Amino acid sequence: MKRQNIAIVMLSVTAALLLAANVFVQPADAMVVLKDRDYQVVTAKIATGGDGLYIMDIRTGQIAVFTYDPASRAVRARTVRNVADAFSVGR
């Protein structure tokens, strides 16, 4: 076998392996939950796309949502609210 044919065979096998890995491997979920005595931290998808970082202060009952802003290349606070507001019944 010529040196050129060996290179073509190796590249073809590598392409087949990468294609198989792309088809059979499931994407990883980015949901992570950390809980301590005073804080609970969760990452989850947000409605506008991308991921959000939710930090809840258990002692004060406040929750803050942070997202990455690609325009300014920084993490920005979206909102800070009481956890009780999420469970209030509309009148």
MARVO-99165 format. One record per atom (N, C-alpha, C): x, y, z; chain; atom name; residue in three letters; residue number from 1. Coordinates in nm, 2 decimals. Layout:
xx yy zz c a r k
X Y Z A CA ALA NUM
...
REM end
This chain:
xx yy zz c a r k
0.08 -0.12 0.00 A N MET 1
0.00 0.00 0.00 A CA MET 1
0.09 0.12 0.00 A C MET 1
0.05 0.22 -0.08 A N LYS 2
0.13 0.34 -0.08 A CA LYS 2
0.10 0.43 0.04 A C LYS 2
0.19 0.52 0.06 A N ARG 3
0.18 0.61 0.18 A CA ARG 3
0.05 0.69 0.17 A C ARG 3
0.01 0.74 0.05 A N GLN 4
-0.10 0.82 0.02 A CA GLN 4
-0.23 0.74 0.05 A C GLN 4
-0.23 0.61 0.02 A N ASN 5
-0.35 0.53 0.04 A CA ASN 5
-0.37 0.50 0.19 A C ASN 5
-0.26 0.49 0.27 A N ILE 6
-0.27 0.47 0.41 A CA ILE 6
-0.33 0.59 0.48 A C ILE 6
-0.29 0.71 0.43 A N ALA 7
-0.34 0.84 0.49 A CA ALA 7
-0.49 0.85 0.46 A C ALA 7
-0.53 0.81 0.34 A N ILE 8
-0.68 0.82 0.30 A CA ILE 8
-0.76 0.72 0.38 A C ILE 8
-0.71 0.60 0.41 A N VAL 9
-0.78 0.50 0.49 A CA VAL 9
-0.79 0.55 0.63 A C VAL 9
-0.68 0.60 0.69 A N MET 10
-0.68 0.65 0.82 A CA MET 10
-0.78 0.77 0.84 A C MET 10
-0.79 0.86 0.75 A N LEU 11
-0.88 0.97 0.75 A CA LEU 11
-1.02 0.92 0.74 A C LEU 11
-1.05 0.82 0.65 A N SER 12
-1.18 0.77 0.64 A CA SER 12
-1.23 0.70 0.76 A C SER 12
-1.14 0.62 0.83 A N VAL 13
-1.18 0.56 0.95 A CA VAL 13
-1.21 0.66 1.06 A C VAL 13
-1.12 0.76 1.07 A N THR 14
-1.15 0.87 1.17 A CA THR 14
-1.28 0.94 1.15 A C THR 14
-1.31 0.97 1.02 A N ALA 15
-1.44 1.03 0.99 A CA ALA 15
-1.56 0.94 1.03 A C ALA 15
-1.55 0.81 1.00 A N ALA 16
-1.65 0.72 1.04 A CA ALA 16
-1.67 0.71 1.19 A C ALA 16
-1.56 0.71 1.26 A N LEU 17
-1.57 0.71 1.41 A CA LEU 17
-1.63 0.84 1.46 A C LEU 17
-1.60 0.95 1.41 A N LEU 18
-1.65 1.08 1.45 A CA LEU 18
-1.80 1.09 1.42 A C LEU 18
-1.84 1.04 1.30 A N LEU 19
-1.98 1.04 1.27 A CA LEU 19
-2.06 0.95 1.36 A C LEU 19
-2.01 0.83 1.39 A N ALA 20
-2.08 0.74 1.48 A CA ALA 20
-2.09 0.80 1.62 A C ALA 20
-1.98 0.87 1.67 A N ALA 21
-1.99 0.93 1.80 A CA ALA 21
-2.09 1.04 1.80 A C ALA 21
-2.10 1.12 1.69 A N ASN 22
-2.20 1.23 1.69 A CA ASN 22
-2.34 1.17 1.68 A C ASN 22
-2.37 1.06 1.62 A N VAL 23
-2.50 1.00 1.62 A CA VAL 23
-2.54 0.94 1.75 A C VAL 23
-2.45 0.87 1.81 A N PHE 24
-2.49 0.78 1.93 A CA PHE 24
-2.47 0.85 2.06 A C PHE 24
-2.39 0.95 2.07 A N VAL 25
-2.37 1.02 2.20 A CA VAL 25
-2.48 1.12 2.23 A C VAL 25
-2.54 1.11 2.34 A N GLN 26
-2.65 1.21 2.38 A CA GLN 26
-2.58 1.34 2.44 A C GLN 26
-2.64 1.45 2.41 A N PRO 27
-2.59 1.58 2.46 A CA PRO 27
-2.60 1.58 2.62 A C PRO 27
-2.51 1.64 2.68 A N ALA 28
-2.51 1.65 2.83 A CA ALA 28
-2.61 1.76 2.87 A C ALA 28
-2.68 1.74 2.98 A N ASP 29
-2.76 1.84 3.03 A CA ASP 29
-2.68 1.93 3.13 A C ASP 29
-2.71 2.05 3.12 A N ALA 30
-2.63 2.15 3.20 A CA ALA 30
-2.69 2.18 3.34 A C ALA 30
-2.79 2.10 3.37 A N MET 31
-2.86 2.14 3.50 A CA MET 31
-2.78 2.08 3.62 A C MET 31
-2.75 2.18 3.70 A N VAL 32
-2.67 2.14 3.82 A CA VAL 32
-2.73 2.21 3.94 A C VAL 32
-2.74 2.14 4.05 A N VAL 33
-2.80 2.19 4.17 A CA VAL 33
-2.70 2.18 4.29 A C VAL 33
-2.68 2.29 4.36 A N LEU 34
-2.59 2.29 4.47 A CA LEU 34
-2.68 2.34 4.59 A C LEU 34
-2.67 2.27 4.70 A N LYS 35
-2.75 2.32 4.82 A CA LYS 35
-2.66 2.32 4.94 A C LYS 35
-2.67 2.43 5.01 A N ASP 36
-2.60 2.44 5.14 A CA ASP 36
-2.70 2.49 5.24 A C ASP 36
-2.66 2.52 5.36 A N ARG 37
-2.75 2.56 5.46 A CA ARG 37
-2.82 2.69 5.43 A C ARG 37
-2.75 2.79 5.37 A N ASP 38
-2.80 2.92 5.35 A CA ASP 38
-2.84 2.95 5.20 A C ASP 38
-2.78 2.88 5.11 A N TYR 39
-2.80 2.91 4.97 A CA TYR 39
-2.83 2.78 4.89 A C TYR 39
-2.91 2.80 4.78 A N GLN 40
-2.93 2.70 4.68 A CA GLN 40
-2.90 2.76 4.55 A C GLN 40
-2.82 2.69 4.47 A N VAL 41
-2.78 2.74 4.33 A CA VAL 41
-2.82 2.64 4.23 A C VAL 41
-2.89 2.68 4.12 A N VAL 42
-2.94 2.60 4.02 A CA VAL 42
-2.90 2.66 3.88 A C VAL 42
-2.86 2.58 3.79 A N THR 43
-2.85 2.63 3.65 A CA THR 43
-2.96 2.56 3.57 A C THR 43
-3.02 2.64 3.48 A N ALA 44
-3.13 2.59 3.40 A CA ALA 44
-3.14 2.67 3.27 A C ALA 44
-3.21 2.62 3.17 A N LYS 45
-3.24 2.70 3.05 A CA LYS 45
-3.34 2.81 3.08 A C LYS 45
-3.32 2.92 3.01 A N ILE 46
-3.41 3.03 3.03 A CA ILE 46
-3.49 3.05 2.90 A C ILE 46
-3.60 3.12 2.90 A N ALA 47
-3.70 3.13 2.79 A CA ALA 47
-3.64 3.20 2.67 A C ALA 47
-3.55 3.29 2.69 A N THR 48
-3.49 3.37 2.58 A CA THR 48
-3.37 3.29 2.51 A C THR 48
-3.34 3.18 2.57 A N GLY 49
-3.23 3.10 2.51 A CA GLY 49
-3.10 3.11 2.60 A C GLY 49
-3.02 3.01 2.60 A N GLY 50
-2.91 3.01 2.69 A CA GLY 50
-2.93 2.96 2.82 A C GLY 50
-2.84 2.97 2.91 A N ASP 51
-2.85 2.92 3.05 A CA ASP 51
-2.86 3.04 3.15 A C ASP 51
-2.93 3.01 3.26 A N GLY 52
-2.95 3.10 3.37 A CA GLY 52
-2.89 3.04 3.49 A C GLY 52
-2.84 3.13 3.58 A N LEU 53
-2.80 3.09 3.71 A CA LEU 53
-2.89 3.14 3.81 A C LEU 53
-2.96 3.05 3.89 A N TYR 54
-3.06 3.09 3.99 A CA TYR 54
-2.99 3.07 4.12 A C TYR 54
-2.99 3.18 4.20 A N ILE 55
-2.93 3.17 4.34 A CA ILE 55
-3.04 3.21 4.44 A C ILE 55
-3.07 3.12 4.53 A N MET 56
-3.17 3.15 4.63 A CA MET 56
-3.11 3.16 4.77 A C MET 56
-3.13 3.27 4.84 A N ASP 57
-3.09 3.29 4.97 A CA ASP 57
-3.20 3.24 5.06 A C ASP 57
-3.18 3.12 5.13 A N ILE 58
-3.29 3.06 5.20 A CA ILE 58
-3.33 3.14 5.32 A C ILE 58
-3.23 3.21 5.39 A N ARG 59
-3.26 3.29 5.51 A CA ARG 59
-3.35 3.41 5.48 A C ARG 59
-3.32 3.48 5.37 A N THR 60
-3.40 3.60 5.34 A CA THR 60
-3.51 3.57 5.25 A C THR 60
-3.52 3.46 5.18 A N GLY 61
-3.62 3.43 5.09 A CA GLY 61
-3.61 3.50 4.96 A C GLY 61
-3.49 3.55 4.92 A N GLN 62
-3.47 3.62 4.79 A CA GLN 62
-3.41 3.52 4.69 A C GLN 62
-3.45 3.54 4.57 A N ILE 63
-3.40 3.46 4.46 A CA ILE 63
-3.35 3.56 4.35 A C ILE 63
-3.23 3.53 4.30 A N ALA 64
-3.17 3.62 4.19 A CA ALA 64
-3.14 3.53 4.07 A C ALA 64
-3.16 3.59 3.95 A N VAL 65
-3.14 3.52 3.83 A CA VAL 65
-3.03 3.60 3.75 A C VAL 65
-2.92 3.52 3.71 A N PHE 66
-2.81 3.58 3.64 A CA PHE 66
-2.80 3.51 3.51 A C PHE 66
-2.77 3.59 3.40 A N THR 67
-2.74 3.54 3.27 A CA THR 67
-2.62 3.60 3.21 A C THR 67
-2.56 3.53 3.11 A N TYR 68
-2.44 3.59 3.04 A CA TYR 68
-2.49 3.68 2.93 A C TYR 68
-2.43 3.80 2.92 A N ASP 69
-2.47 3.89 2.81 A CA ASP 69
-2.35 3.89 2.71 A C ASP 69
-2.37 3.83 2.60 A N PRO 70
-2.26 3.82 2.50 A CA PRO 70
-2.21 3.96 2.45 A C PRO 70
-2.30 4.06 2.45 A N ALA 71
-2.27 4.19 2.39 A CA ALA 71
-2.16 4.26 2.48 A C ALA 71
-2.18 4.25 2.61 A N SER 72
-2.08 4.31 2.70 A CA SER 72
-1.98 4.21 2.76 A C SER 72
-2.00 4.09 2.73 A N ARG 73
-1.91 3.98 2.77 A CA ARG 73
-1.90 3.98 2.93 A C ARG 73
-2.02 3.98 2.99 A N ALA 74
-2.03 3.98 3.14 A CA ALA 74
-2.15 3.91 3.18 A C ALA 74
-2.15 3.87 3.31 A N VAL 75
-2.27 3.81 3.37 A CA VAL 75
-2.35 3.93 3.43 A C VAL 75
-2.48 3.93 3.40 A N ARG 76
-2.57 4.04 3.44 A CA ARG 76
-2.68 3.98 3.53 A C ARG 76
-2.72 4.05 3.63 A N ALA 77
-2.84 4.01 3.71 A CA ALA 77
-2.97 4.05 3.63 A C ALA 77
-3.05 3.95 3.61 A N ARG 78
-3.18 3.97 3.54 A CA ARG 78
-3.28 4.03 3.63 A C ARG 78
-3.30 3.96 3.75 A N THR 79
-3.40 4.00 3.84 A CA THR 79
-3.36 3.95 3.98 A C THR 79
-3.41 4.02 4.08 A N VAL 80
-3.40 3.97 4.22 A CA VAL 80
-3.54 3.99 4.28 A C VAL 80
-3.60 3.88 4.33 A N ARG 81
-3.73 3.89 4.39 A CA ARG 81
-3.75 3.80 4.51 A C ARG 81
-3.86 3.81 4.58 A N ASN 82
-3.89 3.72 4.69 A CA ASN 82
-3.94 3.59 4.63 A C ASN 82
-3.91 3.48 4.69 A N VAL 83
-3.95 3.35 4.65 A CA VAL 83
-4.10 3.34 4.66 A C VAL 83
-4.16 3.41 4.76 A N ALA 84
-4.31 3.40 4.78 A CA ALA 84
-4.38 3.46 4.67 A C ALA 84
-4.32 3.55 4.59 A N ASP 85
-4.39 3.61 4.48 A CA ASP 85
-4.42 3.51 4.37 A C ASP 85
-4.34 3.41 4.36 A N ALA 86
-4.36 3.30 4.26 A CA ALA 86
-4.48 3.22 4.29 A C ALA 86
-4.52 3.22 4.41 A N PHE 87
-4.64 3.13 4.46 A CA PHE 87
-4.76 3.21 4.49 A C PHE 87
-4.76 3.34 4.47 A N SER 88
-4.88 3.42 4.50 A CA SER 88
-4.99 3.40 4.40 A C SER 88
-5.11 3.40 4.44 A N VAL 89
-5.23 3.37 4.35 A CA VAL 89
-5.27 3.51 4.30 A C VAL 89
-5.29 3.51 4.17 A N GLY 90
-5.34 3.64 4.11 A CA GLY 90
-5.48 3.66 4.14 A C GLY 90
-5.52 3.79 4.16 A N ARG 91
-5.66 3.82 4.20 A CA ARG 91
-5.72 3.91 4.09 A C ARG 91
REM end
